[in-house]
Amino acid sequence: MSLEEYCTYFGELIGKEPTFEPAPSAWAALVPDTTFMHEVLGRCETSWRDGCRMLVEQCYPELLK
């Protein structure tokens, strides 16, 4: 997932539209190798969307739309 996709989804959850300003010095997208994580922790059981929603519900419930 890209940073823009995460931010756009958080914006949908709280009723705000994010704006993005590309910067020439911005880092390239990081693509981690999750092989070790899967070996140690197993595979994810929660989708990224559900995880984002749970974070807002638990930490910022007043913002949830």
PQR file of N, CA, C, O and H, with PARSE charges and radii, in Angstrom:
ATOM      1  N   MET A   1       0.847  -1.172   0.000 -0.4000 1.5000
ATOM      2  CA  MET A   1       0.000   0.000   0.000 -0.0000 2.0000
ATOM      3  C   MET A   1       0.889   1.231   0.000  0.5500 1.7000
ATOM      4  O   MET A   1       1.970   1.247   0.589 -0.5500 1.4000
ATOM      5  N   SER A   2       0.409   2.246  -0.667 -0.4000 1.5000
ATOM      6  CA  SER A   2       1.169   3.494  -0.695 -0.0000 2.0000
ATOM      7  C   SER A   2       0.729   4.405   0.450  0.5500 1.7000
ATOM      8  O   SER A   2      -0.349   4.229   1.018 -0.5500 1.4000
ATOM      9  H   SER A   2      -0.469   2.233  -1.146  0.4000 1.0000
ATOM     10  N   LEU A   3       1.558   5.358   0.772 -0.4000 1.5000
ATOM     11  CA  LEU A   3       1.229   6.337   1.788 -0.0000 2.0000
ATOM     12  C   LEU A   3      -0.047   7.085   1.409  0.5500 1.7000
ATOM     13  O   LEU A   3      -0.876   7.389   2.266 -0.5500 1.4000
ATOM     14  H   LEU A   3       2.434   5.501   0.310  0.4000 1.0000
ATOM     15  N   GLU A   4      -0.194   7.374   0.127 -0.4000 1.5000
ATOM     16  CA  GLU A   4      -1.390   8.083  -0.339 -0.0000 2.0000
ATOM     17  C   GLU A   4      -2.657   7.255  -0.111  0.5500 1.7000
ATOM     18  O   GLU A   4      -3.703   7.798   0.243 -0.5500 1.4000
ATOM     19  H   GLU A   4       0.480   7.127  -0.570  0.4000 1.0000
ATOM     20  N   GLU A   5      -2.555   5.933  -0.318 -0.4000 1.5000
ATOM     21  CA  GLU A   5      -3.721   5.074  -0.094 -0.0000 2.0000
ATOM     22  C   GLU A   5      -4.102   5.033   1.388  0.5500 1.7000
ATOM     23  O   GLU A   5      -5.282   5.099   1.733 -0.5500 1.4000
ATOM     24  H   GLU A   5      -1.705   5.492  -0.605  0.4000 1.0000
ATOM     25  N   TYR A   6      -3.093   4.922   2.263 -0.4000 1.5000
ATOM     26  CA  TYR A   6      -3.374   4.936   3.699 -0.0000 2.0000
ATOM     27  C   TYR A   6      -4.024   6.255   4.106  0.5500 1.7000
ATOM     28  O   TYR A   6      -5.046   6.268   4.792 -0.5500 1.4000
ATOM     29  H   TYR A   6      -2.135   4.868   1.982  0.4000 1.0000
ATOM     30  N   CYS A   7      -3.430   7.349   3.682 -0.4000 1.5000
ATOM     31  CA  CYS A   7      -3.951   8.670   4.070 -0.0000 2.0000
ATOM     32  C   CYS A   7      -5.354   8.905   3.524  0.5500 1.7000
ATOM     33  O   CYS A   7      -6.201   9.476   4.211 -0.5500 1.4000
ATOM     34  H   CYS A   7      -2.600   7.339   3.125  0.4000 1.0000
ATOM     35  N   THR A   8      -5.602   8.469   2.299 -0.4000 1.5000
ATOM     36  CA  THR A   8      -6.929   8.630   1.705 -0.0000 2.0000
ATOM     37  C   THR A   8      -7.958   7.845   2.500  0.5500 1.7000
ATOM     38  O   THR A   8      -9.061   8.337   2.739 -0.5500 1.4000
ATOM     39  H   THR A   8      -4.913   8.004   1.741  0.4000 1.0000
ATOM     40  N   TYR A   9      -7.612   6.629   2.912 -0.4000 1.5000
ATOM     41  CA  TYR A   9      -8.552   5.829   3.691 -0.0000 2.0000
ATOM     42  C   TYR A   9      -8.803   6.447   5.068  0.5500 1.7000
ATOM     43  O   TYR A   9      -9.948   6.522   5.516 -0.5500 1.4000
ATOM     44  H   TYR A   9      -6.716   6.229   2.718  0.4000 1.0000
ATOM     45  N   PHE A  10      -7.726   6.896   5.747 -0.4000 1.5000
ATOM     46  CA  PHE A  10      -7.923   7.576   7.028 -0.0000 2.0000
ATOM     47  C   PHE A  10      -8.819   8.790   6.840  0.5500 1.7000
ATOM     48  O   PHE A  10      -9.675   9.065   7.681 -0.5500 1.4000
ATOM     49  H   PHE A  10      -6.796   6.835   5.383  0.4000 1.0000
ATOM     50  N   GLY A  11      -8.630   9.521   5.737 -0.4000 1.5000
ATOM     51  CA  GLY A  11      -9.474  10.673   5.451 -0.0000 2.0000
ATOM     52  C   GLY A  11     -10.932  10.292   5.309  0.5500 1.7000
ATOM     53  O   GLY A  11     -11.812  11.012   5.782 -0.5500 1.4000
ATOM     54  H   GLY A  11      -7.935   9.297   5.054  0.4000 1.0000
ATOM     55  N   GLU A  12     -11.201   9.160   4.659 -0.4000 1.5000
ATOM     56  CA  GLU A  12     -12.584   8.671   4.524 -0.0000 2.0000
ATOM     57  C   GLU A  12     -13.181   8.362   5.890  0.5500 1.7000
ATOM     58  O   GLU A  12     -14.352   8.646   6.145 -0.5500 1.4000
ATOM     59  H   GLU A  12     -10.486   8.575   4.275  0.4000 1.0000
ATOM     60  N   LEU A  13     -12.372   7.781   6.761 -0.4000 1.5000
ATOM     61  CA  LEU A  13     -12.862   7.417   8.094 -0.0000 2.0000
ATOM     62  C   LEU A  13     -13.229   8.637   8.933  0.5500 1.7000
ATOM     63  O   LEU A  13     -14.186   8.600   9.706 -0.5500 1.4000
ATOM     64  H   LEU A  13     -11.422   7.550   6.554  0.4000 1.0000
ATOM     65  N   ILE A  14     -12.470   9.710   8.781 -0.4000 1.5000
ATOM     66  CA  ILE A  14     -12.701  10.881   9.641 -0.0000 2.0000
ATOM     67  C   ILE A  14     -13.382  12.032   8.910  0.5500 1.7000
ATOM     68  O   ILE A  14     -13.610  13.089   9.498 -0.5500 1.4000
ATOM     69  H   ILE A  14     -11.692   9.740   8.153  0.4000 1.0000
ATOM     70  N   GLY A  15     -13.707  11.838   7.637 -0.4000 1.5000
ATOM     71  CA  GLY A  15     -14.442  12.868   6.905 -0.0000 2.0000
ATOM     72  C   GLY A  15     -13.599  14.035   6.434  0.5500 1.7000
ATOM     73  O   GLY A  15     -14.095  15.157   6.324 -0.5500 1.4000
ATOM     74  H   GLY A  15     -13.521  10.979   7.160  0.4000 1.0000
ATOM     75  N   LYS A  16     -12.319  13.781   6.152 -0.4000 1.5000
ATOM     76  CA  LYS A  16     -11.440  14.835   5.636 -0.0000 2.0000
ATOM     77  C   LYS A  16     -10.672  14.289   4.446  0.5500 1.7000
ATOM     78  O   LYS A  16     -10.281  13.122   4.430 -0.5500 1.4000
ATOM     79  H   LYS A  16     -11.916  12.870   6.242  0.4000 1.0000
ATOM     80  N   GLU A  17     -10.458  15.141   3.448 -0.4000 1.5000
ATOM     81  CA  GLU A  17      -9.724  14.717   2.263 -0.0000 2.0000
ATOM     82  C   GLU A  17      -8.276  15.194   2.373  0.5500 1.7000
ATOM     83  O   GLU A  17      -8.031  16.393   2.511 -0.5500 1.4000
ATOM     84  H   GLU A  17     -10.775  16.089   3.461  0.4000 1.0000
ATOM     85  N   PRO A  18      -7.321  14.276   2.313 -0.5600 1.5000
ATOM     86  CA  PRO A  18      -5.924  14.684   2.415  0.2800 2.0000
ATOM     87  C   PRO A  18      -5.461  15.349   1.118  0.5500 1.7000
ATOM     88  O   PRO A  18      -5.998  15.086   0.041 -0.5500 1.4000
ATOM     89  N   THR A  19      -4.471  16.201   1.243 -0.4000 1.5000
ATOM     90  CA  THR A  19      -3.821  16.772   0.064 -0.0000 2.0000
ATOM     91  C   THR A  19      -2.361  16.336   0.092  0.5500 1.7000
ATOM     92  O   THR A  19      -1.768  16.168   1.158 -0.5500 1.4000
ATOM     93  H   THR A  19      -4.035  16.414   2.117  0.4000 1.0000
ATOM     94  N   PHE A  20      -1.807  16.160  -1.072 -0.4000 1.5000
ATOM     95  CA  PHE A  20      -0.435  15.669  -1.184 -0.0000 2.0000
ATOM     96  C   PHE A  20       0.383  16.654  -2.006  0.5500 1.7000
ATOM     97  O   PHE A  20      -0.069  17.146  -3.040 -0.5500 1.4000
ATOM     98  H   PHE A  20      -2.289  16.297  -1.938  0.4000 1.0000
ATOM     99  N   GLU A  21       1.582  16.932  -1.537 -0.4000 1.5000
ATOM    100  CA  GLU A  21       2.498  17.807  -2.248 -0.0000 2.0000
ATOM    101  C   GLU A  21       3.787  17.036  -2.493  0.5500 1.7000
ATOM    102  O   GLU A  21       4.574  16.825  -1.570 -0.5500 1.4000
ATOM    103  H   GLU A  21       1.949  16.533  -0.697  0.4000 1.0000
ATOM    104  N   PRO A  22       4.001  16.619  -3.727 -0.5600 1.5000
ATOM    105  CA  PRO A  22       5.229  15.867  -4.014  0.2800 2.0000
ATOM    106  C   PRO A  22       6.462  16.746  -3.766  0.5500 1.7000
ATOM    107  O   PRO A  22       6.466  17.935  -4.086 -0.5500 1.4000
ATOM    108  N   ALA A  23       7.473  16.157  -3.208 -0.4000 1.5000
ATOM    109  CA  ALA A  23       8.719  16.860  -2.943 -0.0000 2.0000
ATOM    110  C   ALA A  23       9.854  16.149  -3.671  0.5500 1.7000
ATOM    111  O   ALA A  23       9.925  14.921  -3.658 -0.5500 1.4000
ATOM    112  H   ALA A  23       7.470  15.192  -2.949  0.4000 1.0000
ATOM    113  N   PRO A  24      10.734  16.905  -4.298 -0.5600 1.5000
ATOM    114  CA  PRO A  24      11.826  16.254  -5.038  0.2800 2.0000
ATOM    115  C   PRO A  24      12.749  15.430  -4.146  0.5500 1.7000
ATOM    116  O   PRO A  24      13.409  14.508  -4.625 -0.5500 1.4000
ATOM    117  N   SER A  25      12.801  15.753  -2.854 -0.4000 1.5000
ATOM    118  CA  SER A  25      13.680  15.011  -1.958 -0.0000 2.0000
ATOM    119  C   SER A  25      12.969  13.857  -1.254  0.5500 1.7000
ATOM    120  O   SER A  25      13.541  13.225  -0.366 -0.5500 1.4000
ATOM    121  H   SER A  25      12.265  16.502  -2.465  0.4000 1.0000
ATOM    122  N   ALA A  26      11.728  13.581  -1.646 -0.4000 1.5000
ATOM    123  CA  ALA A  26      10.975  12.494  -0.993 -0.0000 2.0000
ATOM    124  C   ALA A  26      11.659  11.154  -1.255  0.5500 1.7000
ATOM    125  O   ALA A  26      12.193  10.913  -2.338 -0.5500 1.4000
ATOM    126  H   ALA A  26      11.264  14.095  -2.367  0.4000 1.0000
ATOM    127  N   TRP A  27      11.632  10.296  -0.250 -0.4000 1.5000
ATOM    128  CA  TRP A  27      12.224   8.963  -0.389 -0.0000 2.0000
ATOM    129  C   TRP A  27      11.410   8.126  -1.346  0.5500 1.7000
ATOM    130  O   TRP A  27      10.199   8.306  -1.471 -0.5500 1.4000
ATOM    131  H   TRP A  27      11.199  10.491   0.630  0.4000 1.0000
ATOM    132  N   ALA A  28      12.061   7.236  -2.003 -0.4000 1.5000
ATOM    133  CA  ALA A  28      11.349   6.271  -2.844 -0.0000 2.0000
ATOM    134  C   ALA A  28      10.568   5.336  -1.930  0.5500 1.7000
ATOM    135  O   ALA A  28      10.918   5.162  -0.763 -0.5500 1.4000
ATOM    136  H   ALA A  28      13.045   7.090  -1.901  0.4000 1.0000
ATOM    137  N   ALA A  29       9.528   4.746  -2.456 -0.4000 1.5000
ATOM    138  CA  ALA A  29       8.702   3.819  -1.674 -0.0000 2.0000
ATOM    139  C   ALA A  29       9.556   2.659  -1.166  0.5500 1.7000
ATOM    140  O   ALA A  29      10.376   2.113  -1.904 -0.5500 1.4000
ATOM    141  H   ALA A  29       9.244   4.887  -3.405  0.4000 1.0000
ATOM    142  N   LEU A  30       9.362   2.297   0.074 -0.4000 1.5000
ATOM    143  CA  LEU A  30      10.058   1.154   0.649 -0.0000 2.0000
ATOM    144  C   LEU A  30       9.231  -0.096   0.418  0.5500 1.7000
ATOM    145  O   LEU A  30       8.026  -0.110   0.671 -0.5500 1.4000
ATOM    146  H   LEU A  30       8.696   2.741   0.673  0.4000 1.0000
ATOM    147  N   VAL A  31       9.869  -1.126  -0.054 -0.4000 1.5000
ATOM    148  CA  VAL A  31       9.183  -2.394  -0.266 -0.0000 2.0000
ATOM    149  C   VAL A  31       9.897  -3.430   0.601  0.5500 1.7000
ATOM    150  O   VAL A  31      10.890  -4.022   0.180 -0.5500 1.4000
ATOM    151  H   VAL A  31      10.847  -1.115  -0.259  0.4000 1.0000
ATOM    152  N   PRO A  32       9.381  -3.644   1.821 -0.5600 1.5000
ATOM    153  CA  PRO A  32      10.070  -4.563   2.728  0.2800 2.0000
ATOM    154  C   PRO A  32       9.891  -6.025   2.319  0.5500 1.7000
ATOM    155  O   PRO A  32       8.887  -6.406   1.716 -0.5500 1.4000
ATOM    156  N   ASP A  33      10.877  -6.813   2.660 -0.4000 1.5000
ATOM    157  CA  ASP A  33      10.779  -8.263   2.487 -0.0000 2.0000
ATOM    158  C   ASP A  33      10.172  -8.799   3.776  0.5500 1.7000
ATOM    159  O   ASP A  33      10.821  -8.766   4.822 -0.5500 1.4000
ATOM    160  H   ASP A  33      11.692  -6.503   3.150  0.4000 1.0000
ATOM    161  N   THR A  34       8.959  -9.284   3.720 -0.4000 1.5000
ATOM    162  CA  THR A  34       8.246  -9.727   4.920 -0.0000 2.0000
ATOM    163  C   THR A  34       8.462 -11.208   5.244  0.5500 1.7000
ATOM    164  O   THR A  34       7.790 -11.760   6.115 -0.5500 1.4000
ATOM    165  H   THR A  34       8.432  -9.311   2.871  0.4000 1.0000
ATOM    166  N   THR A  35       9.395 -11.843   4.546 -0.4000 1.5000
ATOM    167  CA  THR A  35       9.640 -13.273   4.758 -0.0000 2.0000
ATOM    168  C   THR A  35       9.966 -13.574   6.222  0.5500 1.7000
ATOM    169  O   THR A  35       9.374 -14.474   6.817 -0.5500 1.4000
ATOM    170  H   THR A  35       9.941 -11.394   3.838  0.4000 1.0000
ATOM    171  N   PHE A  36      10.902 -12.827   6.800 -0.4000 1.5000
ATOM    172  CA  PHE A  36      11.290 -13.074   8.198 -0.0000 2.0000
ATOM    173  C   PHE A  36      10.129 -12.807   9.141  0.5500 1.7000
ATOM    174  O   PHE A  36       9.906 -13.566  10.084 -0.5500 1.4000
ATOM    175  H   PHE A  36      11.384 -12.096   6.317  0.4000 1.0000
ATOM    176  N   MET A  37       9.388 -11.733   8.894 -0.4000 1.5000
ATOM    177  CA  MET A  37       8.232 -11.422   9.738 -0.0000 2.0000
ATOM    178  C   MET A  37       7.239 -12.591   9.724  0.5500 1.7000
ATOM    179  O   MET A  37       6.720 -12.980  10.770 -0.5500 1.4000
ATOM    180  H   MET A  37       9.570 -11.116   8.128  0.4000 1.0000
ATOM    181  N   HIS A  38       6.983 -13.138   8.555 -0.4000 1.5000
ATOM    182  CA  HIS A  38       6.039 -14.262   8.451 -0.0000 2.0000
ATOM    183  C   HIS A  38       6.574 -15.496   9.172  0.5500 1.7000
ATOM    184  O   HIS A  38       5.810 -16.237   9.790 -0.5500 1.4000
ATOM    185  H   HIS A  38       7.405 -12.822   7.705  0.4000 1.0000
ATOM    186  N   GLU A  39       7.890 -15.718   9.091 -0.4000 1.5000
ATOM    187  CA  GLU A  39       8.481 -16.869   9.783 -0.0000 2.0000
ATOM    188  C   GLU A  39       8.347 -16.730  11.303  0.5500 1.7000
ATOM    189  O   GLU A  39       8.077 -17.715  11.991 -0.5500 1.4000
ATOM    190  H   GLU A  39       8.510 -15.116   8.589  0.4000 1.0000
ATOM    191  N   VAL A  40       8.532 -15.532  11.822 -0.4000 1.5000
ATOM    192  CA  VAL A  40       8.541 -15.303  13.263 -0.0000 2.0000
ATOM    193  C   VAL A  40       7.138 -15.087  13.817  0.5500 1.7000
ATOM    194  O   VAL A  40       6.778 -15.651  14.850 -0.5500 1.4000
ATOM    195  H   VAL A  40       8.751 -14.732  11.263  0.4000 1.0000
ATOM    196  N   LEU A  41       6.354 -14.274  13.130 -0.4000 1.5000
ATOM    197  CA  LEU A  41       5.042 -13.870  13.651 -0.0000 2.0000
ATOM    198  C   LEU A  41       3.858 -14.541  12.966  0.5500 1.7000
ATOM    199  O   LEU A  41       2.752 -14.549  13.505 -0.5500 1.4000
ATOM    200  H   LEU A  41       6.647 -13.816  12.291  0.4000 1.0000
ATOM    201  N   GLY A  42       4.079 -15.094  11.802 -0.4000 1.5000
ATOM    202  CA  GLY A  42       2.971 -15.639  11.029 -0.0000 2.0000
ATOM    203  C   GLY A  42       2.378 -14.577  10.113  0.5500 1.7000
ATOM    204  O   GLY A  42       2.855 -13.443  10.066 -0.5500 1.4000
ATOM    205  H   GLY A  42       4.978 -15.089  11.364  0.4000 1.0000
ATOM    206  N   ARG A  43       1.361 -14.950   9.408 -0.4000 1.5000
ATOM    207  CA  ARG A  43       0.723 -14.027   8.471 -0.0000 2.0000
ATOM    208  C   ARG A  43      -0.284 -13.146   9.197  0.5500 1.7000
ATOM    209  O   ARG A  43      -0.797 -13.501  10.258 -0.5500 1.4000
ATOM    210  H   ARG A  43       0.974 -15.872   9.447  0.4000 1.0000
ATOM    211  N   CYS A  44      -0.553 -11.998   8.603 -0.4000 1.5000
ATOM    212  CA  CYS A  44      -1.522 -11.069   9.179 -0.0000 2.0000
ATOM    213  C   CYS A  44      -2.923 -11.672   9.130  0.5500 1.7000
ATOM    214  O   CYS A  44      -3.294 -12.330   8.158 -0.5500 1.4000
ATOM    215  H   CYS A  44      -0.136 -11.710   7.741  0.4000 1.0000
ATOM    216  N   GLU A  45      -3.681 -11.441  10.172 -0.4000 1.5000
ATOM    217  CA  GLU A  45      -5.055 -11.924  10.224 -0.0000 2.0000
ATOM    218  C   GLU A  45      -6.050 -10.786  10.050  0.5500 1.7000
ATOM    219  O   GLU A  45      -7.247 -11.025   9.890 -0.5500 1.4000
ATOM    220  H   GLU A  45      -3.379 -10.906  10.962  0.4000 1.0000
ATOM    221  N   THR A  46      -5.563  -9.551  10.081 -0.4000 1.5000
ATOM    222  CA  THR A  46      -6.408  -8.374   9.958 -0.0000 2.0000
ATOM    223  C   THR A  46      -6.003  -7.612   8.715  0.5500 1.7000
ATOM    224  O   THR A  46      -4.812  -7.403   8.481 -0.5500 1.4000
ATOM    225  H   THR A  46      -4.590  -9.357  10.211  0.4000 1.0000
ATOM    226  N   SER A  47      -6.959  -7.195   7.919 -0.4000 1.5000
ATOM    227  CA  SER A  47      -6.630  -6.413   6.724 -0.0000 2.0000
ATOM    228  C   SER A  47      -6.149  -5.027   7.131  0.5500 1.7000
ATOM    229  O   SER A  47      -6.429  -4.571   8.239 -0.5500 1.4000
ATOM    230  H   SER A  47      -7.926  -7.365   8.109  0.4000 1.0000
ATOM    231  N   TRP A  48      -5.436  -4.365   6.251 -0.4000 1.5000
ATOM    232  CA  TRP A  48      -4.926  -3.033   6.586 -0.0000 2.0000
ATOM    233  C   TRP A  48      -6.071  -2.063   6.818  0.5500 1.7000
ATOM    234  O   TRP A  48      -5.965  -1.183   7.673 -0.5500 1.4000
ATOM    235  H   TRP A  48      -5.208  -4.736   5.350  0.4000 1.0000
ATOM    236  N   ARG A  49      -7.163  -2.203   6.077 -0.4000 1.5000
ATOM    237  CA  ARG A  49      -8.314  -1.311   6.266 -0.0000 2.0000
ATOM    238  C   ARG A  49      -8.943  -1.519   7.646  0.5500 1.7000
ATOM    239  O   ARG A  49      -9.253  -0.553   8.343 -0.5500 1.4000
ATOM    240  H   ARG A  49      -7.249  -2.918   5.383  0.4000 1.0000
ATOM    241  N   ASP A  50      -9.129  -2.780   8.035 -0.4000 1.5000
ATOM    242  CA  ASP A  50      -9.689  -3.061   9.360 -0.0000 2.0000
ATOM    243  C   ASP A  50      -8.754  -2.568  10.461  0.5500 1.7000
ATOM    244  O   ASP A  50      -9.209  -2.047  11.479 -0.5500 1.4000
ATOM    245  H   ASP A  50      -8.877  -3.564   7.468  0.4000 1.0000
ATOM    246  N   GLY A  51      -7.439  -2.734  10.256 -0.4000 1.5000
ATOM    247  CA  GLY A  51      -6.473  -2.260  11.234 -0.0000 2.0000
ATOM    248  C   GLY A  51      -6.518  -0.744  11.391  0.5500 1.7000
ATOM    249  O   GLY A  51      -6.450  -0.230  12.507 -0.5500 1.4000
ATOM    250  H   GLY A  51      -7.069  -3.158   9.429  0.4000 1.0000
ATOM    251  N   CYS A  52      -6.633  -0.029  10.270 -0.4000 1.5000
ATOM    252  CA  CYS A  52      -6.731   1.441  10.325 -0.0000 2.0000
ATOM    253  C   CYS A  52      -8.003   1.857  11.041  0.5500 1.7000
ATOM    254  O   CYS A  52      -7.984   2.768  11.869 -0.5500 1.4000
ATOM    255  H   CYS A  52      -6.689  -0.447   9.364  0.4000 1.0000
ATOM    256  N   ARG A  53      -9.106   1.193  10.727 -0.4000 1.5000
ATOM    257  CA  ARG A  53     -10.378   1.529  11.371 -0.0000 2.0000
ATOM    258  C   ARG A  53     -10.294   1.277  12.881  0.5500 1.7000
ATOM    259  O   ARG A  53     -10.756   2.097  13.674 -0.5500 1.4000
ATOM    260  H   ARG A  53      -9.121   0.453  10.054  0.4000 1.0000
ATOM    261  N   MET A  54      -9.705   0.141  13.279 -0.4000 1.5000
ATOM    262  CA  MET A  54      -9.574  -0.161  14.710 -0.0000 2.0000
ATOM    263  C   MET A  54      -8.713   0.884  15.411  0.5500 1.7000
ATOM    264  O   MET A  54      -9.008   1.266  16.543 -0.5500 1.4000
ATOM    265  H   MET A  54      -9.329  -0.525  12.635  0.4000 1.0000
ATOM    266  N   LEU A  55      -7.650   1.352  14.751 -0.4000 1.5000
ATOM    267  CA  LEU A  55      -6.800   2.372  15.341 -0.0000 2.0000
ATOM    268  C   LEU A  55      -7.590   3.646  15.607  0.5500 1.7000
ATOM    269  O   LEU A  55      -7.491   4.225  16.689 -0.5500 1.4000
ATOM    270  H   LEU A  55      -7.411   1.041  13.831  0.4000 1.0000
ATOM    271  N   VAL A  56      -8.373   4.086  14.627 -0.4000 1.5000
ATOM    272  CA  VAL A  56      -9.172   5.299  14.817 -0.0000 2.0000
ATOM    273  C   VAL A  56     -10.225   5.069  15.898  0.5500 1.7000
ATOM    274  O   VAL A  56     -10.435   5.934  16.749 -0.5500 1.4000
ATOM    275  H   VAL A  56      -8.454   3.616  13.748  0.4000 1.0000
ATOM    276  N   GLU A  57     -10.887   3.917  15.874 -0.4000 1.5000
ATOM    277  CA  GLU A  57     -11.914   3.627  16.887 -0.0000 2.0000
ATOM    278  C   GLU A  57     -11.350   3.647  18.303  0.5500 1.7000
ATOM    279  O   GLU A  57     -11.995   4.140  19.228 -0.5500 1.4000
ATOM    280  H   GLU A  57     -10.716   3.214  15.183  0.4000 1.0000
ATOM    281  N   GLN A  58     -10.144   3.111  18.468 -0.4000 1.5000
ATOM    282  CA  GLN A  58      -9.571   2.997  19.816 -0.0000 2.0000
ATOM    283  C   GLN A  58      -8.844   4.249  20.277  0.5500 1.7000
ATOM    284  O   GLN A  58      -8.883   4.585  21.460 -0.5500 1.4000
ATOM    285  H   GLN A  58      -9.620   2.710  17.716  0.4000 1.0000
ATOM    286  N   CYS A  59      -8.182   4.944  19.360 -0.4000 1.5000
ATOM    287  CA  CYS A  59      -7.361   6.092  19.762 -0.0000 2.0000
ATOM    288  C   CYS A  59      -8.043   7.441  19.532  0.5500 1.7000
ATOM    289  O   CYS A  59      -7.782   8.396  20.263 -0.5500 1.4000
ATOM    290  H   CYS A  59      -8.151   4.671  18.399  0.4000 1.0000
ATOM    291  N   TYR A  60      -8.909   7.529  18.531 -0.4000 1.5000
ATOM    292  CA  TYR A  60      -9.545   8.800  18.180 -0.0000 2.0000
ATOM    293  C   TYR A  60     -11.027   8.596  17.853  0.5500 1.7000
ATOM    294  O   TYR A  60     -11.473   8.986  16.773 -0.5500 1.4000
ATOM    295  H   TYR A  60      -9.122   6.753  17.936  0.4000 1.0000
ATOM    296  N   PRO A  61     -11.795   7.996  18.761 -0.5600 1.5000
ATOM    297  CA  PRO A  61     -13.192   7.677  18.443  0.2800 2.0000
ATOM    298  C   PRO A  61     -14.029   8.910  18.107  0.5500 1.7000
ATOM    299  O   PRO A  61     -15.010   8.812  17.371 -0.5500 1.4000
ATOM    300  N   GLU A  62     -13.646  10.067  18.642 -0.4000 1.5000
ATOM    301  CA  GLU A  62     -14.405  11.287  18.363 -0.0000 2.0000
ATOM    302  C   GLU A  62     -14.265  11.751  16.921  0.5500 1.7000
ATOM    303  O   GLU A  62     -15.064  12.568  16.463 -0.5500 1.4000
ATOM    304  H   GLU A  62     -12.848  10.147  19.240  0.4000 1.0000
ATOM    305  N   LEU A  63     -13.258  11.246  16.186 -0.4000 1.5000
ATOM    306  CA  LEU A  63     -13.061  11.649  14.800 -0.0000 2.0000
ATOM    307  C   LEU A  63     -13.787  10.752  13.796  0.5500 1.7000
ATOM    308  O   LEU A  63     -13.978  11.137  12.643 -0.5500 1.4000
ATOM    309  H   LEU A  63     -12.609  10.583  16.558  0.4000 1.0000
ATOM    310  N   LEU A  64     -14.188   9.572  14.228 -0.4000 1.5000
ATOM    311  CA  LEU A  64     -14.776   8.598  13.318 -0.0000 2.0000
ATOM    312  C   LEU A  64     -16.125   9.088  12.773  0.5500 1.7000
ATOM    313  O   LEU A  64     -17.002   9.506  13.529 -0.5500 1.4000
ATOM    314  H   LEU A  64     -14.033   9.259  15.165  0.4000 1.0000
ATOM    315  N   LYS A  65     -16.261   9.027  11.480 -0.4000 1.5000
ATOM    316  CA  LYS A  65     -17.526   9.441  10.823 -0.0000 2.0000
ATOM    317  C   LYS A  65     -18.356   8.227  10.510  0.5500 1.7000
ATOM    318  O   LYS A  65     -19.450   8.352   9.961 -0.5500 1.4000
ATOM    319  H   LYS A  65     -15.548   8.688  10.866  0.4000 1.0000
TER
END
